[in-house]
Amino acid sequence: MKGTVRWFNRAKGYGFIRPDHGEKDIFVHYSGIAGDGFRNLEEGDRVEFSVRQTAKGPQAYDVTRVSA
């Protein structure tokens, strides 16, 4: 899936992604961001990601930035 980061709180390590195809915003935790070291997203970043169902609802994982 592709989408746009709606917001991400670096201090708390989570935020939400708005999918391109009109689904509800999807929760993203910093542990779901691909890469080593400090993982962060910025509002407006274009991303590609996978989604898994958790007890608390859908969650993005394997999140990577993509060109607009």
Contacts in CASP RR format, 6 or more apart in sequence:
PFRMAT RR
TARGET T0000
AUTHOR 0000-0000-0000
METHOD contacts of the structure
MODEL  1
MKGTVRWFNRAKGYGFIRPDHGEKDIFVHYSGIAGDGFRNLEEGDRVEFS
VRQTAKGPQAYDVTRVSA
1 19 0 8 1.000
1 20 0 8 1.000
1 21 0 8 1.000
1 48 0 8 1.000
1 49 0 8 1.000
1 50 0 8 1.000
1 51 0 8 1.000
2 19 0 8 1.000
2 20 0 8 1.000
2 46 0 8 1.000
2 47 0 8 1.000
2 48 0 8 1.000
2 49 0 8 1.000
2 66 0 8 1.000
3 17 0 8 1.000
3 18 0 8 1.000
3 19 0 8 1.000
3 20 0 8 1.000
3 46 0 8 1.000
3 47 0 8 1.000
3 48 0 8 1.000
3 49 0 8 1.000
4 17 0 8 1.000
4 18 0 8 1.000
4 20 0 8 1.000
4 44 0 8 1.000
4 45 0 8 1.000
4 46 0 8 1.000
4 47 0 8 1.000
5 15 0 8 1.000
5 16 0 8 1.000
5 17 0 8 1.000
5 18 0 8 1.000
5 28 0 8 1.000
5 41 0 8 1.000
5 42 0 8 1.000
5 43 0 8 1.000
5 44 0 8 1.000
5 45 0 8 1.000
5 47 0 8 1.000
6 15 0 8 1.000
6 16 0 8 1.000
6 17 0 8 1.000
6 18 0 8 1.000
6 25 0 8 1.000
6 43 0 8 1.000
6 44 0 8 1.000
7 15 0 8 1.000
7 16 0 8 1.000
7 43 0 8 1.000
8 14 0 8 1.000
8 15 0 8 1.000
8 16 0 8 1.000
8 28 0 8 1.000
8 40 0 8 1.000
8 41 0 8 1.000
8 42 0 8 1.000
8 43 0 8 1.000
9 15 0 8 1.000
10 40 0 8 1.000
13 29 0 8 1.000
13 30 0 8 1.000
14 27 0 8 1.000
14 28 0 8 1.000
14 29 0 8 1.000
14 30 0 8 1.000
15 27 0 8 1.000
15 28 0 8 1.000
15 29 0 8 1.000
15 41 0 8 1.000
16 25 0 8 1.000
16 26 0 8 1.000
16 27 0 8 1.000
16 28 0 8 1.000
17 25 0 8 1.000
17 26 0 8 1.000
17 28 0 8 1.000
17 47 0 8 1.000
17 49 0 8 1.000
17 60 0 8 1.000
17 63 0 8 1.000
18 25 0 8 1.000
18 26 0 8 1.000
19 25 0 8 1.000
19 26 0 8 1.000
24 58 0 8 1.000
26 49 0 8 1.000
26 51 0 8 1.000
26 58 0 8 1.000
26 59 0 8 1.000
26 60 0 8 1.000
27 56 0 8 1.000
27 57 0 8 1.000
27 58 0 8 1.000
27 59 0 8 1.000
27 60 0 8 1.000
28 41 0 8 1.000
28 49 0 8 1.000
28 59 0 8 1.000
28 60 0 8 1.000
28 63 0 8 1.000
29 59 0 8 1.000
30 39 0 8 1.000
30 40 0 8 1.000
31 39 0 8 1.000
32 39 0 8 1.000
32 59 0 8 1.000
32 60 0 8 1.000
32 61 0 8 1.000
32 62 0 8 1.000
32 63 0 8 1.000
33 39 0 8 1.000
33 40 0 8 1.000
33 41 0 8 1.000
33 63 0 8 1.000
33 64 0 8 1.000
34 62 0 8 1.000
34 63 0 8 1.000
34 64 0 8 1.000
41 47 0 8 1.000
41 63 0 8 1.000
41 65 0 8 1.000
45 65 0 8 1.000
46 65 0 8 1.000
46 66 0 8 1.000
46 67 0 8 1.000
46 68 0 8 1.000
47 60 0 8 1.000
47 63 0 8 1.000
47 64 0 8 1.000
47 65 0 8 1.000
47 66 0 8 1.000
48 63 0 8 1.000
48 64 0 8 1.000
48 66 0 8 1.000
49 60 0 8 1.000
49 61 0 8 1.000
49 62 0 8 1.000
49 63 0 8 1.000
49 64 0 8 1.000
50 60 0 8 1.000
50 61 0 8 1.000
50 62 0 8 1.000
51 58 0 8 1.000
51 59 0 8 1.000
51 60 0 8 1.000
51 61 0 8 1.000
52 58 0 8 1.000
52 59 0 8 1.000
52 61 0 8 1.000
53 59 0 8 1.000
END
